[in-house]
């Protein structure tokens, strides 16, 4: 009897049936201007408006036949079913929270008074000193930092075929985020014993889900970027290619030359929107010096000396089309890429959800025959992530 799996993602474009999100909460209220760099945000969003924008995003998904799951709700369900797992979550969270040793017992007792929903929400929101009546000479206002980037569910893990990578995040600020999906995939009735794991959160090399693009049943693309290194890609490639339960024959590494915040992940410059169409920053396909292509297979690793357009055309079996983020104007290209113009979520072949603010990119997508569902993003965009960043597909129909 074939094993039953609860994840099925063999492309970026197959009809999306189930997706994982996080609705923004009080973690955004614990952002202040002097903490932005540390917490990887570019501004302090208005929580109420951010929630309204996110609700519209979720509603758009639901209207298009997508089941929407929320990470915070799944964690709550896991610990509600097991007091032992609740205790384990508290222990591990405190161990990884960088909380001062002398405050650990205070915070533990604070957590123990909460119901399960309050506990999960508070772990994400962070804890200020005035909440727990801590006074010391340190001017830092928090006992435990918030997790504002958990809004971007694309990064802590990645659905690949019938399994997942639980990622080792690049920054210490984000590493606690993976605690939640690790607990869900290994303990929630919907997922337990129904997921293969290609990478674990406690491994040494950095990888984030925004760098992982599932091209088709045979080929996986992973960006070597600011946040993901080649060693992690090599580890995943070796495991996936050798595993008979999954069909991948090759893993492609795209090593970006530019490794900064604007180009932090592959999906900030390059996303698959149809069988043969990609929305991309022109730098990616007009300049061969901007990246290197490496191919992992059962024969090992080799460097590919081809233009990206030519190589991708070979992988998909037809000539691919690159749609320019920002059109032909270099200023618009840079501005709309910064505001997540390439970071669209494909919900079915040739149909995407995109930020309405990127007018030129949206028009270019439409001109290329792509149907675009536009959503507002005055607050959601302040963390540098678009619809793709905010979502992790759990189930897509095969193409």
HELIX and SHEET records of a PDB file:
HELIX    1   1 UNK A   26  UNK A   30  5                                   5    
HELIX    2   2 UNK A   33  UNK A   35  5                                   3    
HELIX    3   3 UNK A   36  UNK A   39  1                                   4    
HELIX    4   4 UNK A   47  UNK A   63  1                                  17    
HELIX    5   5 UNK A   71  UNK A   80  1                                  10    
HELIX    6   6 UNK A   83  UNK A   96  1                                  14    
HELIX    7   7 UNK A  101  UNK A  103  5                                   3    
HELIX    8   8 UNK A  104  UNK A  112  1                                   9    
HELIX    9   9 UNK A  116  UNK A  125  1                                  10    
HELIX   10  10 UNK A  129  UNK A  131  5                                   3    
HELIX   11  11 UNK A  148  UNK A  151  5                                   4    
HELIX   12  12 UNK A  153  UNK A  156  1                                   4    
HELIX   13  13 UNK A  172  UNK A  175  1                                   4    
HELIX   14  14 UNK A  177  UNK A  187  1                                  11    
HELIX   15  15 UNK A  209  UNK A  211  5                                   3    
HELIX   16  16 UNK A  230  UNK A  242  1                                  13    
HELIX   17  17 UNK A  266  UNK A  268  5                                   3    
HELIX   18  18 UNK A  282  UNK A  286  1                                   5    
HELIX   19  19 UNK A  288  UNK A  290  5                                   3    
HELIX   20  20 UNK A  308  UNK A  316  1                                   9    
HELIX   21  21 UNK A  330  UNK A  338  1                                   9    
HELIX   22  22 UNK A  359  UNK A  367  1                                   9    
HELIX   23  23 UNK A  380  UNK A  383  5                                   4    
SHEET    1   A 3 UNK A  67  UNK A  70  0                                        
SHEET    2   A 3 UNK A  16  UNK A  21  1                                        
SHEET    3   A 3 UNK A 392  UNK A 396 -1                                        
SHEET    1   B 2 UNK A 127  UNK A 128  0                                        
SHEET    2   B 2 UNK A 142  UNK A 144 -1                                        
SHEET    1   C 3 UNK A 157  UNK A 160  0                                        
SHEET    2   C 3 UNK A 163  UNK A 166 -1                                        
SHEET    3   C 3 UNK A 196  UNK A 199  1                                        
SHEET    1   D 5 UNK A 212  UNK A 214  0                                        
SHEET    2   D 5 UNK A 219  UNK A 224 -1                                        
SHEET    3   D 5 UNK A 250  UNK A 256  1                                        
SHEET    4   D 5 UNK A 291  UNK A 297 -1                                        
SHEET    5   D 5 UNK A 300  UNK A 304 -1                                        
SHEET    1   E 3 UNK A 270  UNK A 274  0                                        
SHEET    2   E 3 UNK A 277  UNK A 280 -1                                        
SHEET    3   E 3 UNK A 321  UNK A 324  1                                        
SHEET    1   F 3 UNK A 345  UNK A 348  0                                        
SHEET    2   F 3 UNK A 351  UNK A 355 -1                                        
SHEET    3   F 3 UNK A 371  UNK A 375  1                                        
END                                                                             
